[in-house]
Amino acid sequence: MDDYDTIYGSDRGPQITIKEADSRHAQIVLSNCDLAFANALRRIMLAEIPTIAIDIVEIQTNTSVIPDEFLCHRLGMVPLDSTNIDDKLIYTRDCFCDQYCERCSVTLSLHARCTGEDNVTVYARDLVIAEGAQLGSPVINDPEGQGTVICKLRKGQELRLKCIAKKGIAKEHAKWAPTAAVGFEYDPWNKLRHIDYWYEEDAKEEWPKSKYADWEEPPIEGEPFNYDAVPSRFYLDIESAGSLPPDEILQQGIKYLQEKLAAVIETFSNKNETGDGFGDGVRSPGQDYSMGGMGGGGAGYETPYQGGRTPFGGGGFGGATEYGGRLMGGHKCVAAVAMG
């Protein structure tokens, strides 16, 4: 077997080693951890690493055959350079602007018109990024240097629009996905018997070996089965969508996994300090959980907002809210809907 270059971990913790890597693709080995940990890292790389993508399109002119909605969808799926996005851009929800500004967004413009007899193809390269922007340029990897096809124009047709790219994650929309796919495999020799291969005559002939089988020792003929064995070596195949290189996807995945684990540790630390698992303590002094206290008599149960009142200033069930209505059976209800 080839030697691996360990880039993260120690003998007592998870280890990540790289087998192959280039600008769009990486194959790594994750060892010294359990299945839940490895799958958590995979899911984070798929859906929780921030990138930048076109979120708002202001169309001034569109005389092409593509409807505005479909054109906006295609623009949103164009991969944009998101390298070091955490240092250069903030989420719109954390910004004080009304809709977008240079702190939370990047502006791109597109103007194309067909004046000749031949059709004109509009590519991602035709998206012009605002001057001075540090990221958000279209990712172009094809040999011709043209990028993704946006639309085609015939003589006299024109396209003029303004695009606002924002920071987000794939949990919100697939356009923010940093990866095209993340392959995940363990136990290529099926030593743990987690897979029962269906076959007609010979399973070895009909099911070819995985490429990862060469990275592990084959099973010994006649070796007794270990019922207590668990997987501890996992193979991940990271394929970038273009917005981030695979090595940064891996590093960001480790970073956000650490943040999630730190949040869990903090929660349990607060539980040990307060004894209830809710940090600052939800129980009111002298709180009585007896059935007699849940009604109008007895010591009663008080919420952390005092006096059985809701955080909006009214009563919990039927009390007045700050909007002038009542909760659960009141006279009116006011709701604000945020359109995405």
Buried (B, 14 or more C-beta within 10 A) or exposed (E): EEEBEEEBBEEEEBBBBBBEBEEBBBBBBBBBBEEEBBEBBBBBBBBBBBBBBBBBBEBEEBEBEBEEEEBBBBBBBBBBBBBEBEEBBBEBEEBEEEEBBEEBBBBBBBBBBBEEEEEBBBBBBBBBBBEEBBBBBBBBEEEEEBBBEBBBBBEEBBBBBBBBBBBBBBEEBEBBBBBEEBEBEBBBEBBBEEEEEEEEEEEEEEEEEBEBBEBBEEEEEEEEEEEEEEBBBBBBBBBBBBBBBBBBBBBBBBEBBEEEEEEEEEEEEBEEEBEEEEEEBEBBEEEBEEEEBEEEEEBBBBBEEEEEBBEBEBBEEEBBBEBEBBBEEBEEEEEEEEEE
